[in-house]
């Protein structure tokens, strides 16, 4: 019960104070609060601008003492995001704290898009380009954004 209440508090926080460029909510709150869907809008002045990158958030029973599992379901060409959507971000692993909010995690993911960590990578091709050829990296990331993440305005 306390677990579900905590998730409701996180959801209410997002509802009352929406984070910029991102959002998440339970997929079906009437059935379960542990599986959420969300998105990150690509920040302006980045190769991800104009894209909407969808993600899943799954909360373990040990939350908040264990971090949620967050994965991108939209392909993203990024050094810290694997081809399967895994995310290399310290606060999702070794630097997790029960004090972190889902709203704060979403904001951190937005920041990761514009500020990759070149010290650790899950996508070796993206990491190599990011380190050695920014122009080609940006072009490839823009191409992937156009191909996989552009929101249709129909």
Secondary structure as UniProt FT lines:
FT   HELIX           2..16
FT   TURN            20..21
FT   STRAND          22..28
FT   TURN            29..31
FT   STRAND          32..41
FT   TURN            44..45
FT   TURN            47..50
FT   STRAND          51..58
FT   TURN            61..65
FT   STRAND          69..72
FT   TURN            79..80
FT   TURN            83..84
FT   HELIX           90..92
FT   TURN            93..95
FT   TURN            98..99
FT   HELIX           102..114
FT   TURN            118..119
FT   HELIX           124..132
FT   HELIX           134..144
FT   HELIX           145..149
//
